[in-house]
Amino acid sequence: MFADRVEAGRELAERLRGSLAPGALVLGIPRGGVIVAVEVARAVGGELDVVVVRKV
């Protein structure tokens, strides 16, 4: 497991490094996903945006 969402985002970014184009758009969802997405966007030099969803 991860110590926190920041660590999880860094690990995810490392695993995705070869799969994402530089400057890729990274989308995060609220309730924890945005924190992870911030780290991924930083690592790939990409843009960050938030997608707000609701339960169906």
Secondary structure as GFF3:
##gff-version 3
##sequence-region A 1 56
A	DSSP	alpha_helix	5	16	.	.	.	ID=ss1
A	DSSP	beta_strand	25	28	.	.	.	ID=ss2
A	DSSP	alpha_helix	33	44	.	.	.	ID=ss3
A	DSSP	beta_strand	47	50	.	.	.	ID=ss4
###
